[in-house]
């Protein structure tokens, strides 16, 4: 029994480390977009006639593809976690802490965005504050178990958006509205000349990433609570 618990803990630890590395790389790719947005913009302005535009489009698509692969890798590692409760004596509390590795990036994105444009940073902060209030309301309700091994994996690793859960549906709605608002504000600042095109793209991506990190953290907190209940009542 002790060896089984140790083996399960080692598998979980390995999966968590890989998921943290994938998540860190994906978030740093977005947070650092301000560093390469301006050079790309300058290259486009000065060398637009010699194929630079196609090169920039290819670079942008490559960066998006890389981010998608990193994001997929993180979710895959989380979804493959061995249920801690499947081995007697293993802690289920691990699942209730999965949200931390995603939510911790929200302040990082907020800080970078505030440096780029304080107004967009303030809007992002307001959006995350509203999301925090929603989480506080959701925390007052009991966590429910809705069984099955595949359901456990989805709760542990996936975002959960698109399901019939009211809390997750609310998160998806808030994130969609926020994306429209943050991009709209950036576009207004761009038209007024308060934001350069390259920084507009970077600020929009970082602003969206800030809310996405917070929303995914909330979704994993919610899913982790349900998955932990499933383990405790023996429905996995």
N, C-alpha and C positions, 0 to 999 in steps of 0.2 A: 504493500500500500504506500509506504513512504517513497519507494522508487517511482511509483506511478504519479504521485503528487509532484515529485521533483522533476519528472520528465514533462508533465503538463506545464509546470511553471517555466521550464526552460523554453518550451515551444512558444508559450505566450510572450515571454520576454523577447525572444528573437523576432516574433511578428511585430511587437510594439516598437522595437528599435528600428526595424525596416520602415514601418509606417511613419514614424517620427522623421526619419531621414527623407523619405519621399515628400512628406508635407512641408518640411523646412525648405527643401529645394524648390518646390512649387511656389511657396509664398515669397521666398527671396527673389525668384525670377520676376514676380510681379512688383514687389517693393522696390527692386532695383531698376525698374523700367524708366524712371526719371533720369538715370545715368546715361542710358543710351538713346533716349527719345530725342534729345537735342542734337547730338551728332548725326542721327539719321535724318532729322529735319534739315540740317544744314547741307548734308550731302544731296538731298532731294532738290533743294533750292538752287544749288550751284552746279549740279551735274544732271539736271533732269533730261537732257537731250541725248545722253550716251548709254541708255539702258539702265541707268541707276534706279528708275522707278520700278522696273520689273524686279531688279535685285532686292529693293526694299520690300516689295510685296512678298517675295520669296522668303526673306528673312522674317517678316512678320508672321507669315503662315507657319514657318518652322518653329518660331517661339511658341505660338499657340498650340501646335502639335506636341511640342515638348512638355508644355504645361499640362495638356490633357493626359499625356502618358504618365507623368508624375502623379497626377491626381488619381488616375485609375490605379496605379500601383499602390498608393496609400489605402484606398478603399478596399482593394483586393486583400491586402494584408490584414486589415481590420476584420473583414468578413470571414477570414479563415482562422480567426482565433479559436483555439480549442476551448469549449465551454468550461470555465473553472469549476462550476458546480457539478460537472460530469464525473469528477473525482471527489470522493468523500473527503471533506476537510479542507478543500481548496477554497479560497475566498472569492465570493461573488462581487465584492466591492470594487474589483478591478474594472468591471463594466460601467460602474457609476462614475468613473474618473476618466473615461475615454474622451470626454468633451474638452478636457483641459488642453490637450495637444493641438486642438484646432483653435479654441477661443483665445489662446495666448497670443496669437498673431494679430488679432483685431487691434490692440493698442499700438503695435508696431506700424501697421498700415495707417492708423489714425495719425500717428506722429509724423510719418513721412508726408502724408497728405497735407497736414497743417503747415509744414515747411514749404510745400509747393504753393499752396493757396489757403490762407486762413479761413476764408468764407466756405470753401468746399469742405475743409476740415471740420468746421462748426456744424455743417449740415450732416456730415457723416456721424459726428458725435451725437447729434440729436436723433438720428435714425437708430443708432445702437442703443441709446437710452430708452427709446420707445420699445425696442425689442427686449431690453432687460426688464421693463415693466411687464411685458407680456409673459416672460419667463416666470417672474415673481407670482403672477396670477396662476400660471399653470402649476407651479410648485405647491399650491394649496390643495390641489386635487390628489386623490390616491393614484398610485401607479397600478395598471392592470396587466394581467398576463394573458396573451392571446396566442397560444402555443404552436409548437412545431419546431423542428431543427432548422428548416430553411428560414422560418420567421425569426428565429434567434439570430442567425447570421445576418439577416437584413437589418435587424435592430442594432446589432453590435457595430456594423461597419458601414452601412449605407446612410445616405442623407435622409431618406424617408419621404422626400417630397413626392407628391403624386398619389399618395395613399389616402384612405378615407379618414384617417385620424384628424380630428378637428384642430388639435394643437399644431400639427405639422402643416395642415392646409393654411392655417393662419400665418405660419412662418413663411411659407411660399408666397402668399399674397403680399406680406410686408416687404419681402425682398424684391419682388417685382416692382412694386410702387417706388421703393427706394431707388432702384436702378434708373427708372425713368426720371426721377427728381434730380439725382446726382449728375446724370448725363445732360439733362436740360439746363442745370445751373452752369455746368462747364461750357456748354454751347453758348449760353448768354454771355458769359465772361469772354469767350473767344470772339464773339461778334463785337463786343465793346472794346476789344483790344487789350483786355486785362490779362489775357492768357494766350501764350503762343500755341500754334497748332501742335507741335510736338509735346509740349507739356499738357495740353488739353487731353491728348490720348493717354499719356501716363497718369494724369490725375484721375481720369475717368476709370481706368483699369484699377488703380489703387483704391479709389473710393468704393468701387464694386467689390473688390477683394476684402475690404474691411467688413462690409456687411455680410459677405458670404462666409467669412471666418466666424463671425458671431452667430450667424444663422445655423451654420453646420455644427458649431459647438452646442447650440441649443437643441438641435435635432438629435445629436448624439447623447446629450444629457437625458433627453426624454426617452430615446430608445434604450439607453443604458439602464434607466430605471425599470422599464418594462422587462428587459432581458434578465435583469437581476431577480425580479419577482418570479419570472418563469423558472429560473434555476432553484429558487427557494421553495417553490411549490412542486418541483419535480416534473415540469411539463416539457423538458428538453430531452 
